[in-house]
Amino acid sequence: MAAPQENPLEVYAKGTKAWFADEEEGWIQGTLKDKSVLPAGVKMVFSVDSRGKDIVFESPMNKLVASKFADLPPLKNPPMLEGIDDLSNLSYLHEPAVLHNIRLRYLQEQIYTYSGIVLIAMNPFQRLALYTPDIMREYSGKRRGELEPHLFAVAEEAYRTMIRDKKNQSIIVSGESGAGKTQSAKYIMRYFAIVDDLEKKTSPAAADGAGGTTEIEEAVLSTNPIME
C-alpha cells in the first residue's frame, strides 16, 4: 500500500520564511504570520521586515492543484545552509535560493561556488590573492571538495584524471561578456603549465612568489588567443 502523499501546504507553518519577487532587490524574504486554507482556496500573509509591510499570497485551490503547488512562494533554506559551498546540497534549490547563496559568498570574497560538477565564478572586479603559487600548491594533489571551491580544484581534477585514465579532458568556460572567462582560462592554463613543479619545493617555479613564468608556462599561455 502506497504511503499517503504529504500536502505541500503543511510545510507553510507559522514562522516559515519564503521568497517574493521584488523590483529593487530581485527577491526579498517574508515570514508567514497567518494562514487560511479552505476547500476553495488558500490565503497566506507574510511579514516583510525589510519593507515594513505585509505580502498577501492568495490562490484558488484548483489552480494550485493544477500547477502541482508550484505557484506557492519559494521556501527559504535553513540558516545552517546559508553560504554553503555547493548549491546541490541546498534543501530548496530554486532561483532565489541560488542567488541568495551566491550573494552571501560574494560578500565574503568567496567568488567560487559549486553546483554539482559545475563551478560558478563571480567576477570580483578587484584583485584578490587567490592565484598565488602558494594557493596553487594547496590545491595540487587535493581531491575536489577537500578545499574551498576554486578554478584550481577543477584544473587539478582534470589534470589528475587525464594522467590516471590516459584520456583527454575538457573544461568548458562560459559566461556573459565581462564575466571573466578570459582571465579564468588563463589561470587554468597557468596551473597546467606549472602543476608538476608545484610539488617540488626546490623548483624555481614553485618558489617564485612574484609569479614569474617559465618557458613552458609562457608557451601554454600563448595558446590562449587561439583556444578562445
C-alpha positions as CSV (number, residue, x, y, z in Angstrom):
1,M,0.0,0.0,0.0
2,A,1.4,3.4,-1.1
3,A,2.1,5.9,1.7
4,P,-0.2,9.0,1.6
5,Q,1.4,12.0,-0.1
6,E,2.3,14.9,2.1
7,N,0.3,18.1,1.5
8,P,2.8,20.8,0.4
9,L,0.7,23.4,2.3
10,E,1.6,21.7,5.6
11,V,5.2,22.9,5.2
12,Y,4.0,26.5,5.4
13,A,3.6,26.8,9.2
14,K,3.6,30.0,11.2
15,G,7.2,31.5,11.2
16,T,8.1,29.8,7.9
17,K,10.2,32.1,5.6
18,A,9.7,32.4,1.9
19,W,10.9,34.4,-1.0
20,F,9.0,37.0,-3.1
21,A,10.0,38.8,-6.3
22,D,11.0,42.5,-5.8
23,E,11.8,45.1,-8.4
24,E,14.6,46.7,-6.3
25,E,16.3,43.7,-4.7
26,G,15.3,40.9,-7.1
27,W,14.0,38.8,-4.2
28,I,13.0,39.7,-0.6
29,Q,12.1,37.3,2.2
30,G,9.0,37.3,4.3
31,T,7.9,35.4,7.4
32,L,4.5,33.7,7.5
33,K,2.3,35.1,10.2
34,D,-1.2,34.0,9.2
35,K,-2.6,31.2,7.0
36,S,-6.1,30.2,6.0
37,V,-6.7,27.0,4.0
38,L,-10.2,26.4,2.7
39,P,-11.6,24.0,0.1
40,A,-12.0,27.0,-2.3
41,G,-8.5,28.4,-1.9
42,V,-5.5,29.5,0.2
43,K,-4.6,32.8,1.8
44,M,-1.2,33.4,3.5
45,V,0.1,36.6,5.0
46,F,3.8,37.2,5.1
47,S,5.5,39.9,7.1
48,V,8.4,41.6,5.3
49,D,10.6,43.4,7.8
50,S,12.9,45.0,5.2
51,R,9.9,46.8,3.7
52,G,7.8,47.3,6.9
53,K,4.8,45.8,5.2
54,D,2.9,42.6,4.6
55,I,2.7,40.5,1.4
56,V,-0.5,38.5,0.9
57,F,-0.5,35.3,-1.2
58,E,-3.9,34.1,-2.4
59,S,-4.7,31.4,-4.9
60,P,-7.7,29.2,-5.7
61,M,-7.2,25.6,-4.6
62,N,-7.9,24.2,-8.1
63,K,-5.2,26.4,-9.6
64,L,-2.6,25.2,-7.0
65,V,-3.5,21.6,-7.6
66,A,-3.3,22.0,-11.4
67,S,0.2,23.5,-11.0
68,K,1.2,20.8,-8.5
69,F,1.6,23.6,-6.0
70,A,4.5,25.1,-8.0
71,D,2.9,28.5,-7.6
72,L,3.5,28.6,-3.8
73,P,6.1,31.1,-2.6
74,P,9.7,29.5,-2.8
75,L,10.8,28.5,0.7
76,K,13.9,29.8,2.3
77,N,16.7,27.4,3.2
78,P,17.5,26.9,6.9
79,P,20.3,29.2,8.3
80,M,22.8,26.3,8.6
81,L,22.8,26.0,4.8
82,E,23.3,29.7,4.1
83,G,26.6,30.3,2.3
84,I,27.2,26.6,1.6
85,D,29.9,25.9,-1.0
86,D,27.8,23.5,-3.1
87,L,24.3,24.5,-4.3
88,S,23.4,20.9,-4.9
89,N,23.3,20.4,-1.1
90,L,20.6,23.1,-0.5
91,S,17.3,21.8,0.8
92,Y,15.4,24.1,-1.6
93,L,17.1,24.7,-5.0
94,H,15.4,27.5,-6.9
95,E,16.3,30.9,-8.3
96,P,16.1,33.0,-5.1
97,A,18.0,30.3,-3.1
98,V,20.8,30.2,-5.7
99,L,21.1,34.0,-6.0
100,H,21.0,34.5,-2.2
101,N,23.6,31.8,-1.5
102,I,26.0,33.2,-4.2
103,R,25.5,36.7,-3.0
104,L,26.4,35.8,0.6
105,R,29.6,34.1,-0.6
106,Y,30.4,37.0,-2.8
107,L,30.1,39.5,0.1
108,Q,32.7,37.3,1.9
109,E,35.0,37.5,-1.1
110,Q,34.3,33.8,-1.9
111,I,33.7,34.2,-5.6
112,Y,33.6,30.5,-6.4
113,T,30.6,28.1,-5.7
114,Y,30.0,24.6,-6.8
115,S,26.7,23.4,-8.3
116,G,27.4,19.7,-8.6
117,I,30.2,19.3,-11.2
118,V,29.8,22.9,-12.3
119,L,31.9,25.7,-10.8
120,I,30.1,29.1,-10.7
121,A,32.5,32.1,-10.7
122,M,31.6,35.7,-10.0
123,N,33.8,38.5,-11.3
124,P,35.1,40.3,-8.2
125,F,36.1,43.4,-10.2
126,Q,39.1,43.7,-7.9
127,R,42.4,41.9,-7.4
128,L,42.2,39.0,-4.9
129,A,45.0,36.9,-3.5
130,L,43.5,33.7,-4.9
131,Y,46.0,32.7,-7.6
132,T,49.4,32.8,-6.0
133,P,51.9,29.9,-6.2
134,D,51.1,29.1,-2.5
135,I,47.4,28.8,-3.4
136,M,48.3,26.6,-6.4
137,R,50.4,24.4,-4.1
138,E,47.5,24.0,-1.7
139,Y,45.2,22.6,-4.4
140,S,47.9,20.4,-6.0
141,G,47.2,16.7,-5.2
142,K,44.0,17.5,-3.4
143,R,40.6,16.0,-4.3
144,R,37.8,18.2,-5.3
145,G,35.8,19.1,-2.2
146,E,38.7,19.0,0.2
147,L,39.2,22.7,-0.1
148,E,37.1,25.7,-0.9
149,P,35.7,25.8,-4.5
150,H,38.3,27.2,-6.9
151,L,39.4,27.2,-10.5
152,F,42.5,25.3,-9.4
153,A,40.4,22.5,-8.0
154,V,38.7,22.0,-11.3
155,A,42.0,22.2,-13.1
156,E,43.6,19.7,-10.7
157,E,40.8,17.2,-11.1
158,A,41.0,17.4,-14.9
159,Y,44.8,17.0,-14.8
160,R,44.9,14.1,-12.4
161,T,42.0,12.3,-14.3
162,M,43.9,12.7,-17.6
163,I,47.1,11.2,-16.0
164,R,45.2,8.3,-14.3
165,D,42.8,7.4,-17.2
166,K,45.1,8.5,-20.0
167,K,42.1,10.2,-21.7
168,N,41.6,13.8,-22.9
169,Q,39.7,16.1,-20.6
170,S,37.7,19.2,-21.3
171,I,37.0,22.2,-19.2
172,I,34.2,24.5,-20.6
173,V,34.4,28.1,-19.6
174,S,31.3,30.0,-20.5
175,G,29.5,33.2,-19.4
176,E,28.4,36.6,-20.5
177,S,30.7,39.4,-21.7
178,G,32.7,40.7,-18.8
179,A,32.1,37.7,-16.6
180,G,35.9,36.9,-16.5
181,K,36.1,34.0,-19.0
182,T,39.4,35.0,-20.5
183,Q,41.0,35.6,-17.1
184,S,39.7,32.3,-15.8
185,A,41.1,30.4,-18.8
186,K,44.5,32.0,-18.3
187,Y,44.6,30.9,-14.6
188,I,43.6,27.4,-15.6
189,M,46.3,27.2,-18.2
190,R,48.8,28.7,-15.9
191,Y,48.0,25.9,-13.4
192,F,48.5,23.3,-16.1
193,A,51.8,24.8,-17.1
194,I,53.4,24.5,-13.7
195,V,51.4,21.8,-11.9
196,D,54.3,19.3,-11.9
197,D,56.6,21.9,-10.3
198,L,54.1,22.7,-7.5
199,E,55.1,19.5,-5.6
200,K,58.8,20.2,-5.9
201,K,59.8,22.6,-3.1
202,T,63.1,23.4,-4.7
203,S,61.5,24.2,-8.1
204,P,62.1,27.8,-9.3
205,A,58.5,27.9,-10.5
206,A,57.2,26.8,-7.1
207,A,59.5,29.1,-5.2
208,D,58.7,32.2,-7.3
209,G,56.3,34.1,-5.1
210,A,56.5,37.0,-7.5
211,G,54.6,35.0,-10.1
212,G,57.3,34.8,-12.8
213,T,56.7,32.5,-15.7
214,T,58.8,29.6,-17.0
215,E,59.3,28.9,-20.7
216,I,56.7,26.0,-20.6
217,E,54.2,28.3,-18.9
218,E,54.7,31.1,-21.4
219,A,54.2,28.5,-24.3
220,V,50.9,27.3,-22.8
221,L,49.6,30.8,-22.0
222,S,50.4,31.9,-25.6
223,T,47.8,29.4,-26.9
224,N,45.0,31.3,-25.2
225,P,44.0,33.6,-28.1
226,I,43.9,30.5,-30.4
227,M,41.8,28.5,-28.0
228,E,39.3,31.3,-27.5
